[in-house]
Amino acid sequence: MNFPSKIYIDGGDPEETRQADALLKKAGYHGLDGQTTNPTLIAKRAKSAQKDPIAFYRKTVEEMSTIIPNGKISIQVIGDPTTLTTEDMLSQARDRITWIPNGVIKFPCSRPGLEAAAIFCEEGPVNITLNFSQEQAAAVYAATKTHNYDVYLSPFVGRLDDKGENGMDVVANELTMLQSDPENHVNVLTASVRSVKHILYALKLKSHVITIPFKTFKEWADGGFMLPKDDFIYDTPGLTEIPYRELTLDKDWKDFDLSHPLTDAGVARFWEDWKGIVS
């Protein structure tokens, strides 16, 4: 059996990876297709174990890789957003891609992040994270058009929901825009999933990938890995619609507006969490 989308687990504990993979296999599926790692959760585990956080990060993804050797595992670049340059991100990426054979490097959907991803996508697979707008997705498409490896884009639906906007509209809009191009190379990876309803709608939309935190994954598993019915409607009372925009993909990525307050806040939050834990 297969789902319309690839299924990843999101987190920082290999035991969750192992349990999620086993639950899928027990239900007759082939197991997890991948993992997105949360460096904040990994840093907390490193501090508890009194281990160096970067060395512990590497050990964690190595263990995840043994559990799902055929899955893609996203590893994030980390740093102070006020000083983290494109060159810094490329240096981290070139080191971290050597940690495991099935790694994918996560870059933020910011100007320096996309500058780094535009170069690195010719050296290894990339996942552009903290995506909150269709225009950012168009920039990712244009920046990574010359690529030798897989390209993923992670819209964070839950954080948009938190702000009163319908985060799943971004997923729907990006899929519509990207799939209108027969040469599309960008895989939409629905992230910041908060509910089974998010999962069902992402499956209905046929998002290329869905990454799910273990708590929500377990809820979905306990319900028998429910699939959306033909008449499924994603009902979101109180959330503001994010309308589709007609954007051309045939221009330089730097001509798109990459700015979004949630991207800036997300990059800063990752760094503050990491710094606060490891310092």
N, C-alpha and C positions, 0 to 999 in steps of 0.2 A: 504493500500500500504506500501511496505517496500523497503529500499535501500539495495544494496549488503553489505554495511558497516553500522555500527552504527555511528550516527552523533552527535558530541559534539559541543558546542560553546566554544571559548577560549576568556577569558577576565577577567574583574574585576568589572563589573557593573551589578547588578541583573536585571536592566531594559533591558539590551541587552538580557539577558537570557529569560526574559518574552516575549520580542518581537520575538525572534527567535523561541521559542516554539510555539507561536501563529501563526506565518507564516507557519510553518510546518503543524500544525493542520488545518489551513484554506485551505491548498493545499491537504488535505485528508490523511496526514501522522499522525502517532501517537504522534508526538512531539519529543523533544530532548531526546537523550539517555544519555546525561551527559554533564559535564562541566569541562574544565581545567581552573584553576584560575591563574592569573598573579599577583604575589604579588607586583610588581612594580606599576601597575595600581591601585591596592587597596591602597597601601601606599600613592599615590598621592591624592586619594579621601579622605583618612583619614586626610591628612595634610590640605586639603581644608576645611574639616569639623571640624578641630582642635580636633581630636579624637586620642586616643592611637592606634597605628597602629595594634598591635596584637589583641586587643579587637575588633577593626574595621574589621580586617580580619575574625575573628570568626563570627561577626554579618553578614558580607557579605555572607559567605558560608551558614549560617543558613537561610538567606532569599532565596538564590539560592535553597536550599534544599526544601523549601516550594513550590517553583515554579515547580521543577522537582523531586518530592519525590521518584520516582522510578529510577532516573538516578544516575550515578556515578559521584561524584564531587571530583576532585583532589585538595589536599591541600599540599602546598610545605613546606619543611623544609628550613630554612634560616639561614645563618651565614657567618662569615669570613672564606673563604676557607683555610686560612693559619692556623687557630686554631680550625675549626669545626671538632670535632672528631666523630667517630662512636657512642660513648656513648651519645654525645650531640644530634646527629640526632635521636637516639632511644628515648631519653627523650622527644624531641619535638614531635616525631611521636606518642608516647603513650599518650601525652596530646591531640594532634589535632584530633586523631581518635575518641575522645569522643565528639567533637564539634557537629557532625551530624551523623545520623544513616547510611548514604550512602556515607561516606567519603572514599577517597583513598589517601594514602600518597605518595607524590612525593619525590624521592631521586635522586640525581645527579648520572650520569653514570661514577663515579669515584671510586677509590678503597675503600675509607672509606664509600662512599655512597652505594656501592654494599655490603660491609660488613654489613652495617646496614640493608639493604633490605633483605639480606639472612636470617637474624634473624627475622625481622619484618613480613616477608611474612607468617610466621606461626601464627602471631597474628592479622593481618589485611591485606587488599588489598594494593598493591604497584604499583606505576607507576615510572619506571626508565626513567628519563628525560635527555635531552641533549645528545642523542645518535646520533653518526655520522658515525659509521662503523659496518660492518657485524661482525667483531671479537668481538666488544663490545656486540653485540646481542647474540653471542654464550656464552659469559661470563655470561650474564644475565640469559640465559636458564639454565646454569649449576649451578649458584648460588642459583636459586630459585626452583630447582627441588623438594626439600622437602618443600612443601607449603600447607597451608590450605585455602588460599584465592586467589582471582584473581591476576594475574600478567600482567601488561601492560608495553610496551616498546615504548618510544616516539622518533622516528627519526625526526630530525629537518631539513626538506628538504630545506626550504627557505634560511637558513644560509649557506648550502653547495652551493646552486645556487649562492649566493653572492660571493663565492670564486671561481666561474667559474667551479664548478663540478656539475654533474647532481644529485641533491639530491634525486630525485625519484628512482634512481638506487638502493639506499640503501634500500628503502622500498621494491622494487621488489626482491632484493637479499635476504633480511631477510625473506620475506614471502616464497620464494623458499626453503631456508635452513630449516626454522622451520616447514613448512608444509610437508617436507619430512619425518618427524618423526611422526608416528601416535599417539604418546603420548605427542605431543607438548602442552604445557600449557601457552605459552606466546602469548599475544594479541598485535599485532603491531598497534600502535596508531599514524597514520600519523599526524605530527605536523609542526609548522612553515609554514603553508599553506599561500601562497601569491596570488594565482590566481584561477579562476574557472578551468583552465586547470589542475592545481594540483589536484583539487577535482575530476575531471573527470577521471584522470589516476588512482588515488587512488581507485575510485569505480571500474574501469576496472580491477585492480589488486585484488580487493576484500580485501583490507586492513581491518582488523577487526574493526577498529575505525578510523574516521577522525575528528580532532578537528579544527575548523575554526574561525578566528577572525570575528567579526560582520560585518565589512565593506565588506569583501569578501563573507561572508554568504549572506548578503543583495543583492550583485550582482548576486549570484547564484539564490536566491529566485526571484529576478526581472526577471530572464530568465526562470522562470517556473520550477526550480529545475531540470535542464537538466541532462539527463543520457548519458553516453558514447554510441555512436553507435557501432555496431559490427565491423565496419572498422576504429574505432578511433585509431589514431596514435599519440603518445606523441612526438611531434617534438620539439627539444631543440637546435637550432643552436647556436653554440658558447660555449656550455657547454661540459666539458670533461666527457667521460663515466667512471663510477666506475665499474670495472669488478666483476663478481661473483667469489667467492673463495670457494674451497672445504675445508670445516672445519669439524672436528669431534666434536660432541657435548658431547662425552663421555669422558670428562676429568675434572679435578679440575678447577673451574673458575679462580683461581689465576694464572693458567698457560697461560691464554689468555692475549694478549696485550690490556689493557684498555685505553692506552694513546691516546689522540687526542687533538690537540691544540684548536679546537673549543669547546670541553667540558670544558677545563680549562678556556678558555676565557668566556664561558657562565656562569659558576659558579661565576667567579670574577665579571662579569657584573651585575648579579642579586644582589650580595652583595653591589657593589658600588652604584647601583641605589637605593637600599633600604636604605643604610646608608646615602646617600646624601639627601634623602627625609625626613627621620625621625629624623636626627640629627639637 
